[in-house]
């Protein structure tokens, strides 16, 4: 295959380099297009634009493949943990025992927020959305580390561990603030996910009982969401990082992008759909019929995926954990019964099967978080906790690139041509 593409414009032929990835992905390099031809490419939504070359995550949406640093997500879900996978994503290799212990110690030693941060929490109204607090508090936390604010990357390991660890502390504190409950501090003897559950649900004199199935399911949710190539929030992190903004500012921007309902709100939309079905007195049967009618306006949330055209590889993994949690907690929730009915229909009904509208990771993660009594407004926050290693890894790729330059997309202007200022007295 030729390593060049030919482009004909205005009677001239231009040769454009073809770049190949390690998985034989092909891209036409148009980085010199404007300088050479005077043209730019137009690709609204960047659906066909490769904004970078990255070594972190590989996705093949047609085949349902997801790999972190080359390792299939199925293997990591079965054999690894969120923290070990976080190390893999950030540093590019599975840690040795010594490296994992050092990383874990860094997480533990940096999990507490500066005490003055409590005053920031008190300034938010009780009605504040936890994602708003999370983004603001990540930015606020950076103020307490002068070397970070001055762009000193000599302490990258510590700052990365601190951000991964403190994001769940901020998230838990945000939730406690929103429901008027006292803040619960982390415990050094708890592992990452168990500690988050403790801070979320314990009371000052009554520790939350942490069931192994529950901790494992939530750890799996974090692991499965740890990175997902160049999605909206990750691209945002890279965009901000390209300006040499610090790690906290870059990841705070990622939180804001994730907050959008078209990105991080999918699992929340699943539960809201289930509530709507239940409120109508339906067991799911009528909704399934309506979802097949394009004029009904009803849509199955948590089914199908923009990237995965066959199946979401994370869905099969998390379904097993979902089933185990429901059994362990002996849940009897009418919404979960509706979810099971929708799942059965999507896997068996020819309408959904032919269109490959299979349940995705958001469908099952929403069910699990509902079963754990995690409030709906916290769903996207948990997504952010899981995605933090991927954001940090992408930040690191940008910061480590000696040839990196600030991201600056072009546009095709379609506004007014040359115009003149009209004094206000003469305007109609």
C-alpha positions in Angstrom: 0.0 0.0 0.0 1.3 3.5 -0.9 2.5 5.6 2.1 1.1 8.7 0.4 -2.3 9.9 -0.6 -2.9 12.1 -3.6 -5.2 15.2 -3.4 -6.2 17.1 -6.4 -7.1 20.8 -5.9 -7.4 23.6 -8.4 -5.7 21.5 -11.1 -2.8 20.6 -8.9 -1.9 17.3 -7.3 -0.5 17.1 -3.8 1.1 14.2 -2.0 0.0 13.8 1.6 1.8 11.4 3.9 -0.1 8.3 5.2 0.6 7.4 8.9 0.0 3.9 10.1 -0.6 2.9 13.8 0.6 -0.3 15.4 -2.9 -1.8 14.9 -2.8 -0.9 11.2 -5.0 2.2 11.6 -4.5 4.5 8.7 -4.5 8.3 8.7 -3.8 10.9 6.1 -1.4 13.5 7.6 -2.9 16.9 6.7 -0.7 18.9 9.1 0.9 20.8 6.3 -2.2 21.1 4.1 -2.9 24.8 4.8 0.7 25.9 4.3 0.9 23.9 1.1 -2.5 24.4 -0.5 -4.2 27.2 1.3 -7.1 24.8 2.3 -8.1 23.3 5.6 -10.2 20.2 6.3 -13.7 20.6 7.7 -14.9 17.9 10.1 -17.5 19.1 12.5 -17.5 17.1 15.7 -14.0 15.6 14.8 -15.6 12.3 13.9 -12.9 11.6 11.2 -10.1 13.6 12.7 -7.1 12.2 14.5 -6.0 15.0 16.8 -3.0 13.1 18.2 -0.9 10.0 18.2 -1.3 8.2 21.5 0.2 5.1 23.1 -2.4 4.7 25.9 -5.6 3.1 24.7 -6.7 1.2 21.6 -10.4 0.8 20.5 -11.8 -1.1 17.6 -15.5 -0.3 17.5 -16.3 -2.7 14.8 -14.8 -5.7 16.6 -15.7 -4.6 20.1 -12.1 -4.3 21.3 -10.8 -2.2 24.2 -7.2 -2.4 25.4 -5.2 -0.4 27.9 -1.5 -0.2 26.8 -2.2 -3.3 24.6 -3.7 -5.4 27.4 -7.3 -6.5 26.7 -9.9 -5.1 29.0 -11.2 -8.6 29.7 -7.9 -9.6 31.2 -7.5 -6.5 33.3 -11.1 -6.9 34.6 -10.5 -10.5 35.6 -6.9 -10.2 37.0 -6.2 -6.6 37.9 -7.6 -3.8 40.1 -8.4 -0.2 39.4 -5.2 1.0 41.1 -3.0 -1.4 39.3 -4.7 -0.5 36.0 -4.3 3.2 36.8 -0.6 2.7 37.1 -0.5 0.8 33.8 -2.4 3.6 32.0 -0.2 6.4 33.4 3.2 4.8 33.3 2.9 2.5 30.3 3.6 -0.9 32.0 2.3 -3.1 34.7 3.9 -2.3 38.0 6.3 -4.5 39.9 5.3 -5.3 43.6 7.6 -2.5 44.7 6.2 0.0 42.2 2.6 -0.9 43.2 3.4 -0.6 46.9 5.0 2.8 46.4 2.1 4.0 44.3 -0.4 2.7 46.9 1.6 4.4 49.7 1.5 7.7 47.7 -2.3 7.4 47.3 -2.7 6.8 51.1 -0.4 9.6 52.2 -2.1 12.1 49.9 -5.8 11.2 50.4 -6.5 13.9 52.9 -7.4 17.4 51.8 -5.8 20.5 53.3 -8.0 21.4 56.3 -8.6 24.9 54.9 -10.5 23.2 52.0 -13.4 22.6 54.4 -14.2 26.3 54.2 -14.6 26.1 50.4 -17.2 23.3 50.8 -19.1 25.4 53.3 -19.5 28.2 50.7 -21.5 26.1 48.2 -25.3 26.1 48.5 -26.8 22.8 49.6 -28.4 22.5 46.2 -25.1 22.5 44.3 -24.6 19.7 41.8 -21.6 17.5 43.0 -20.0 17.8 39.5 -19.9 21.6 39.9 -18.3 21.2 43.3 -15.8 18.6 42.0 -14.5 20.8 39.2 -14.2 23.8 41.5 -12.6 22.0 44.3 -10.0 20.3 42.0 -9.0 23.8 40.9 -9.0 25.0 44.5 -6.8 22.1 45.7 -4.1 23.1 43.2 -3.6 26.4 45.1 -2.1 24.5 48.1 0.8 23.1 46.0 3.1 26.0 44.9 5.4 23.8 42.8 2.3 22.6 40.8 1.2 26.2 40.2 4.7 27.1 39.0 4.7 24.4 36.4 7.3 22.2 38.3 7.0 18.7 36.8 9.7 17.3 39.1 7.0 16.0 41.5 4.7 14.4 38.8 4.3 11.1 40.7 3.2 12.8 43.9 0.8 15.1 42.1 -0.7 12.3 40.0 -1.3 10.1 43.1 -2.7 13.1 45.0 -5.2 13.9 42.3 -6.4 10.3 41.9 -6.7 9.9 45.7 -8.2 13.3 46.5 -10.8 13.2 43.7 -12.7 10.6 45.6 -12.3 12.5 48.9 -13.7 15.6 47.2 -16.5 13.6 45.7 -17.5 12.1 49.0 -17.3 15.4 50.8 -19.4 17.0 48.1 -22.1 14.3 48.5 -22.1 14.7 52.3 -22.4 18.4 52.0 -25.3 18.1 49.6 -27.3 16.0 52.0 -26.4 17.9 55.1 -24.3 15.1 56.7 -21.0 15.5 58.5 -17.7 14.9 56.6 -16.2 11.5 57.0 -12.4 11.3 56.7 -10.6 8.5 54.9 -8.9 5.6 56.8 -5.4 4.5 56.0 -6.2 0.8 56.4 -8.9 0.8 53.7 -8.1 0.2 50.1 -9.1 2.8 47.4 -12.6 1.8 46.6 -13.6 0.6 50.1 -12.4 3.9 51.4 -14.6 5.8 49.1 -17.6 3.8 50.2 -16.6 4.5 53.8 -16.4 8.2 53.2 -19.7 8.2 51.3 -21.9 6.2 53.7 -20.4 5.9 57.1 -21.5 8.0 60.1 -19.2 9.4 62.7 -19.8 6.6 65.2 -21.1 3.9 62.9 -18.9 2.6 60.0 -20.6 1.5 56.8 -20.5 -2.3 56.3 -18.4 -2.9 53.2 -19.5 -6.0 51.4 -16.7 -7.6 49.2 -19.1 -7.9 46.2 -20.0 -4.2 46.5 -16.4 -3.0 46.7 -15.4 -5.3 43.8 -18.3 -4.1 41.6 -17.5 -0.4 42.2 -13.8 -1.0 41.7 -14.7 -2.7 38.4 -16.8 0.3 37.3 -13.7 2.5 38.0 -11.5 0.2 36.0 -13.8 -0.1 33.0 -14.0 3.7 32.8 -10.3 4.4 33.4 -9.7 5.5 29.8 -11.5 5.4 26.5 -9.4 7.0 23.8 -10.1 10.5 22.6 -13.6 11.2 23.9 -14.9 14.6 24.6 -13.5 15.0 28.1 -10.1 13.4 27.3 -9.7 15.6 24.2 -10.6 18.6 26.5 -7.9 17.7 28.9 -5.3 17.4 26.1 -6.5 20.8 24.7 -6.0 22.5 28.0 -2.8 20.7 28.8 -1.4 21.9 25.4 -1.4 25.5 26.8 0.9 24.2 29.6 -1.8 24.6 32.2 -1.1 22.4 35.3 -2.4 18.9 35.8 -5.2 20.0 38.2 -6.5 22.7 35.8 -6.4 20.4 32.9 -8.3 17.6 34.7 -10.8 20.1 36.1 -11.7 21.0 32.6 -12.2 17.3 31.9 -14.7 17.2 34.7 -16.7 20.0 33.1 -16.8 18.3 29.7 -17.8 15.0 31.4 -20.7 16.8 33.2 -22.5 17.2 29.9 -25.5 14.8 29.5 -24.3 13.7 26.1 -21.1 12.4 27.6 -21.0 11.4 31.3 -24.7 11.5 32.0 -25.6 8.3 30.1 -25.9 6.0 33.2 -27.9 8.7 35.0 -30.2 8.8 32.0 -30.7 5.0 32.4 -32.2 5.4 35.9 -34.3 8.3 34.9 -35.7 6.3 32.1 -36.5 3.4 34.5 -38.2 5.9 36.9 -40.3 7.2 34.0 -41.4 3.7 33.0 -42.3 2.8 36.6 -44.2 6.1 37.2 -46.4 5.3 34.2 -47.4 1.9 35.7 -45.6 0.0 33.0 -43.4 -3.0 33.6 -41.3 -2.1 30.6 -43.4 -3.9 27.9 -45.2 -0.8 26.6 -42.0 1.2 26.6 -40.2 -1.5 24.5 -43.1 -1.3 22.0 -42.9 2.5 21.9 -39.1 2.4 21.5 -39.5 0.5 18.3 -41.9 3.2 17.0 -39.8 6.1 15.6 -42.7 8.5 16.1 -43.2 7.8 19.8 -40.2 9.9 20.9 -39.2 7.1 23.3 -35.6 5.9 23.3 -33.9 3.1 25.1 -31.1 4.7 27.2 -28.0 2.6 27.9 -28.3 0.6 24.6 -26.0 0.9 21.6 -22.8 3.0 21.5 -21.3 5.6 19.2 -18.0 3.9 19.0 -18.9 0.2 19.4 -20.8 -0.9 16.3 -21.1 -4.5 17.5 -21.0 -4.8 21.3 -19.5 -2.9 24.1 -16.8 -5.2 25.6 -17.2 -3.6 29.0 -20.9 -4.5 29.1 -20.4 -8.3 29.3 -17.8 -7.9 32.1 -19.9 -5.6 34.2 -23.1 -7.6 33.7 -21.6 -10.4 35.8 -20.7 -8.0 38.6 -24.2 -6.5 38.4 -25.8 -9.9 38.9 -23.6 -10.7 41.8 -24.4 -7.4 43.5 -28.1 -7.8 43.2 -27.9 -11.3 44.7 -25.5 -10.2 47.5 -27.7 -7.2 48.5 -31.0 -9.1 48.1 -32.4 -6.1 46.2 -36.1 -5.9 45.6 -36.5 -2.8 43.5 -39.2 -2.4 40.9 -36.9 -0.3 38.8 -34.3 -3.1 38.6 -37.0 -5.5 37.6 -37.9 -3.2 34.7 -34.2 -3.0 33.8 -34.0 -6.8 33.6 -37.1 -6.9 31.3 -35.5 -4.3 29.0 -32.2 -6.2 29.0 -34.0 -9.4 28.0 -35.9 -7.7 25.2 -32.7 -6.0 23.8 -30.8 -9.4 23.8 -33.7 -11.4 22.2 -36.0 -9.1 20.2 -35.1 -9.1 16.6 -35.7 -5.4 16.3 -32.9 -4.6 18.7 -30.6 -7.4 17.7 -30.7 -6.5 14.0 -29.8 -2.9 14.9 -27.1 -4.1 17.4 -28.7 -2.1 20.2 -27.1 -4.2 22.9 -26.9 -3.0 26.6 -23.7 -1.0 27.1 -21.6 -0.3 30.1 -23.7 2.7 31.1 -26.8 0.5 31.4 -25.2 -1.9 33.9 -23.2 0.6 35.8 -26.4 2.7 36.4 -28.2 -0.4 37.7 -25.2 -1.2 40.1 -25.1 2.3 41.4 -28.8 2.3 41.9 -28.5 -0.9 43.9 -25.7 0.6 46.0 -28.1 3.5 46.9 -25.7 6.0 45.3 -27.7 9.1 44.4 -28.4 9.7 40.7 -26.6 13.1 40.8 -23.4 11.2 41.9 -23.3 8.9 39.0 -21.2 11.2 36.8 -19.0 12.0 39.7 -18.1 8.3 40.0 -17.4 8.3 36.2 -14.9 11.2 36.9 -13.2 9.2 39.6 -12.7 6.3 37.3 -11.6 8.4 34.3 -8.9 10.4 36.3 -6.0 8.0 35.4 -6.8 8.3 31.7 -6.9 12.1 31.9 -3.6 12.2 33.8 -2.0 9.8 31.3 -3.1 12.0 28.4 -1.9 15.1 30.2 1.5 13.4 30.7 1.7 12.6 26.9 1.2 16.2 26.1 3.6 17.5 28.8 6.3 14.9 27.9 6.3 15.8 24.1 9.2 18.1 23.4 7.7 19.0 20.0 4.2 19.7 21.5 2.5 22.9 20.7 -0.7 24.6 21.8 -3.8 23.1 20.2 -5.5 25.6 17.9 -8.2 24.3 15.5 -9.1 26.3 12.4 -12.6 27.2 11.2 -14.5 28.0 8.0 -16.0 31.4 8.6 -19.7 31.7 7.3 -20.6 35.0 8.9 -21.1 38.5 7.4 -18.6 39.7 4.7 -16.7 43.0 5.2 -19.1 45.3 7.0 -19.1 48.9 8.3 -19.9 50.4 11.7 -23.2 52.3 11.7 -23.7 55.0 14.3 -26.6 54.3 16.7 -28.5 57.3 15.5 -28.7 55.8 12.0 -29.6 52.2 12.9 -33.0 50.9 12.1 
